[in-house]
Amino acid sequence: MKCEWVQENILLYIYNELADDARYELEQHLGRCTDCASELKGARGFHATISNLLVQEPTPNLLASSRMRLQEALETTQPGGFWQRLTFDPAHWLRQVRFSPALAAVIFIMGFAGGIGAMYKMIRANPGPIASQVTPTVPSIPQEASITGIRSVTQEPGSDQVNIKYDTVHMEEAQGSLNDQKIQQLLLFAARNNYSSGVRMDSVDLLTQKPDDTRVREALIYALRNDSNPGVRLKAIEGLGSFVKDDVRVRDAVVNALMTDNNPGVRTQALLLLQPVKADSSVRAALQHLAETDQNQYIRSQARTVLAQLPEID
């Protein structure tokens, strides 16, 4: 056994990931080789140091943005070759069956016969009433991990009733008021994760009716900072407007939008919302920077006008 192999697999040895035979061979080598034994000692010391550090859980915003990036990457990934599609995308292969009626007929007959045979065996093994074995299910609040996407979000005119169609393994539908916990959870999921900008906009629009909820406010801040659709960002900043004075997180998000957003409409709205708190040090610094260097003539002019109304700092 070579030292190079041992040093490459020392971490697997420490984490008990080596097969028994490889582990035995590595231990035998360590007993004979002082260099590798020294390498193991150092790796164990490093592992002990790392183990003593606190593990930080990822924030909901990080998880949501990671899921959005993954969704975008999956949508833009180029399909692989024939064998890769056959192995990893059986649905693509089955779609080709419609071009071969004879093959489709054979598959149908085989599947039908297999189903009959399986049902016959089940009845013989357990002749009791099938209906008695069925257990009624109680509707539960969906978990984010089980939701694959939100299809649509609509509100019934003249009421607070919301209708949401979402996909798990099959499409499901939920109805309820904005105060319903299940409806709120689905709206928060749609605002952060859905691949449809129209659904995100509808969700954010409904969430702005409940901005006092901390989770809703965090979702609006996330949408303002990260959503790729300017319409969604405009909806989010409108919902956050009344909290600019009292919530520092909201103020920071609006200042960030004013400085970095690539949409003039979002930046203009942010500038209007910040005028009541223009004396705040962070807002003043942002306005000063915009008045001197911003490429947008309107933003630059408005920033100068607001600064001119501020008293001089001694």
JOKASUL-V93917 format. One record per run of one state. SS is the DSSP state (hx for helix, st for strand, lp for the rest). FROM is the first residue (numbers start at 0). TO is the last residue. Records with the same first field share a line. If there is no record, write none. Layout:
SS: FROM-TO  FROM-TO
This chain:
lp: 0-1  8-8  14-18  32-32  51-58  76-80  88-88  99-99  125-129  133-142  146-147  155-159  167-169  177-179  193-195  210-212  226-228  243-246  260-262  277-279  293-295  308-313
hx: 2-7  9-13  19-31  33-50  59-75  81-87  89-98  100-124  130-132  143-145  180-192  196-209  213-225  229-242  247-259  263-276  280-292  296-307
st: 148-154  160-166  170-176
